[in-house]
Amino acid sequence: MSRAGDRVRPEIQALGAYHVPEVGDVVKLDAMENPYTWPDEDMRAEWAARLSGVGVNRYPDPRAADVVARLRGHTALPSDQALLLGNGSDELIQLVTLALARPGAKVLAPEPTFVMYRMIATFCGLEFIGVPLTPDFGLDMPALEAAIEAHDPAVVWLAWPNNPTGNAWPRADVHRVADLAGGLVVVDEAYQPFAQDSFIGELGERDNVVVLRTLSKLGLAGLRLGFVAGPPAWLEEIDKLRLPYNVNVLTQAGAAFALDHFDRLDRQAAEIRRERDALAATLAAAPGVTVYPSAANFLLLRVPSGTARQLFEDLLAEGILIKCLDGAHPALTDCLRVTVGTPTENALLAEALKRRLSAVV
Ligand SMILES: *Cc1c(COP(=O)(O)O)cnc(C)c1O
């Protein structure tokens, strides 16, 4: 055995590497990115001017006060609630899990859901309990109650809306989970710009609920900025694990600029919501396709039995990258996930998918 084989934790050796496909020039509809960048030349020039004024010789403001103040304003965060920034919300998932990684502690989430919850639990040496969703991707409340009772998880993750299913569970179900859980409940609102609903307004009503957000899906995936908001008692502890300069100077300046031009991002999100609904209607008319309801910027599709992998490959051969979920979880057999792109990209996708489906159905 190699020395790495001797020394690296066995559960890490057993993991596959998180596979982010390296692709060339494709229509990229796999990663829930906003297809638009800054809309006009003036704005790009202003953006460049702001960034050129940043002193990269200095360490960043460790508190990122400019960004925090703007985020507090934009989210209308209750004043007694705390806010902590992360290098993407992925980093905050890691910090939350690390903070709670007492020996024997467990992590729970309904599944299928965002895979990082499970992966990071494994990184931290914690057992992950996945509770299957109902066949229509609702929360299975009796099963969740039983699992929370049996395992007393240190943290429950609820992606709201859920990735990859696209739906947002009834608020009453989320409240019920929070009331049952003895540990922390994180409502992950990565898709809030498309769902237009949030738990931020009620933070503080329950002392075990925090909300996780990101600027990634809104159009700033490349900046890497996420935040968690909620009761100071939790966030002060999680903050101790944060590396001092986790949000770099360019991200801080870029995010402050973006938040000063929030109306642009807002308009793009509105456009993406309209496109989502149009694309859903178009794809629902394709032969043999089920389109699941989505409050996010992607659509989950179920295609005829046994065709998902081939459809994925065929689309890629035509230069369209989507996500094949077949095999990722038993509930996702025959499923594909498509991110909503520009009207042109969506039309290309719809045309290619319909043409390929007519050949297989
Ligand atoms: C994409 C996604 C994230 C990660 O976002 P980053 O801020 O880019 O790390 C977190 N949660 C869910 C549910 C997501 O889909």
The ligand as a MOL file (V3000), in Angstrom:
LIG
                    3D

  0  0  0     0  0            999 V3000
M  V30 BEGIN CTAB
M  V30 COUNTS 15 15 0 0 0
M  V30 BEGIN ATOM
M  V30 1 C -25.6300 25.7060 -5.9130 0
M  V30 2 C -26.0500 25.4390 -4.5270 0
M  V30 3 C -25.2680 25.8450 -3.4460 0
M  V30 4 C -23.8230 26.3060 -3.5880 0
M  V30 5 O -23.6760 27.5800 -3.9330 0
M  V30 6 P -22.2690 28.3430 -3.8550 0
M  V30 7 O -22.6340 29.5540 -3.0780 0
M  V30 8 O -21.9190 28.6070 -5.2620 0
M  V30 9 O -21.2700 27.5050 -3.1450 0
M  V30 10 C -25.7600 25.6560 -2.1600 0
M  V30 11 N -26.9330 25.0570 -1.9650 0
M  V30 12 C -27.6990 24.6190 -2.9770 0
M  V30 13 C -28.9890 23.9470 -2.6890 0
M  V30 14 C -27.2710 24.7840 -4.2830 0
M  V30 15 O -28.0030 24.2970 -5.2890 0
M  V30 END ATOM
M  V30 BEGIN BOND
M  V30 1 1 1 2
M  V30 2 1 2 3
M  V30 3 2 2 14
M  V30 4 1 3 4
M  V30 5 2 3 10
M  V30 6 1 4 5
M  V30 7 1 5 6
M  V30 8 2 6 7
M  V30 9 1 6 8
M  V30 10 1 6 9
M  V30 11 1 10 11
M  V30 12 2 11 12
M  V30 13 1 12 13
M  V30 14 1 12 14
M  V30 15 1 14 15
M  V30 END BOND
M  V30 END CTAB
M  END
